[in-house]
Amino acid sequence: MNRLWLAMMLAGLCATPLAAQMGEKEDPKEPVEEEYDVEEYAAELIKLSDTDKDGKVTLDEVIKKFQDLYKAVHAAGEDEEKLAKAYETHGYPIGSYYFGYSDTNGDKSVTKEELVAAIKALNGDAEVKLSAVQCEEMATIEFYESPFDKNDDGAISKEEADDSWDYLVDFDADKDGKITKDEYFKARFAALKADNGIGEDPKSDPKADPKVDPKADPKADPKADPTAPAGEGELKKELFTLYTKKGRTWTMKVSSKVGDFESVTHMKYEVVNVTDEEAEVKTTMLDKDLKEMAGMPASTFKVSFRVPKATSGAAPTATAASTTEEKIKVAAGEFECIKTTVEMAGNKTTAWTSKKFAGLCVKSETSGAATSTMELVEFTE
């Protein structure tokens, strides 16, 4: 396993392993490219994580895998050969994202069949919501996914987090200079429940209470919106000018760093088909030298030119953002841009988007527990 892939995993560039490999959402209605097989991918991930070889991965197995992995990583220090050996020996198990979304029956374990179903659902068009149990599992695993607990005492100290402490400090509820598992769990569990429309009342989680019937009561289903039927919306092609020309290509350079790990990758996009309603885009992941990455096949996703119809009622709460206009120069050339800066949950992101080609990110910079920069390096009109 090369260090580039390792760094990408730790830096959060691939919040999900498959998302990084596939580039973007895979269109479930299109055939999967021959180089990639969901069943095979799921089988390998289960095999890697299933330490007792009983055909399923439990929550305890995942936690133990991460603990063993990071013990070896921390023991390796700055020695790249030892680091590579640590990851080669222990592998990167199924993470919080896939485990949480896969365990739909809430038994704190994941089978290959559940993982395959989750991957397909997440790569589909429908919104996928988590139950309270799934939120709990995801929040639990997240702590162990972090590489910061270097002495394996179940807490992240200010010294261990080093430069990242400013972005983690909000998890330190009692302000004692360290973040315990409980502190992290409580904050993340609450945030995940809120994101998935689950309140303190168990009935707000339709998956947790069979007496709540989303079909009978649309308000009980956080995904339901009777004022905006699925698949409908206003056609606003002018908001998607980047995707309206077949054959247009562009390439983004992505640089990231978390702790001592750094990575540089590229993502190439190509508009392969355009209709009045949508565009189909192909994505290919490239290495730092702009060569295709082995084991990471190209994928496609679709961009709809429709936007949700405006509805009455209170507007959703949004983080305040500052917006200005600025002309910037990047490797791909000069672009008139809209510059937007947003601060949320300890992260600050500044993005420059093209005024002429709506949807084109020219550059972005994000600082937080991990830092990353994206820059447009190639663009063909």
Secondary structure as UniProt FT lines:
FT   HELIX           3..11
FT   HELIX           17..22
FT   TURN            28..29
FT   TURN            34..35
FT   HELIX           38..49
FT   TURN            51..52
FT   STRAND          56..58
FT   HELIX           59..76
FT   TURN            77..78
FT   HELIX           80..90
FT   HELIX           96..102
FT   TURN            104..105
FT   STRAND          109..111
FT   HELIX           112..122
FT   HELIX           132..145
FT   TURN            150..151
FT   STRAND          155..157
FT   HELIX           158..161
FT   HELIX           162..164
FT   HELIX           165..168
FT   HELIX           169..171
FT   TURN            173..174
FT   STRAND          178..180
FT   HELIX           181..195
FT   TURN            196..197
FT   HELIX           202..204
FT   TURN            206..208
FT   TURN            210..211
FT   TURN            214..216
FT   HELIX           218..220
FT   TURN            222..223
FT   TURN            226..227
FT   TURN            230..231
FT   STRAND          234..235
FT   HELIX           237..243
FT   TURN            246..247
FT   STRAND          249..258
FT   TURN            259..260
FT   STRAND          261..274
FT   STRAND          278..286
FT   TURN            288..289
FT   TURN            294..295
FT   STRAND          299..304
FT   STRAND          306..307
FT   STRAND          321..330
FT   TURN            331..332
FT   STRAND          333..344
FT   TURN            345..346
FT   STRAND          347..354
FT   TURN            358..359
FT   STRAND          361..367
FT   STRAND          371..380
//
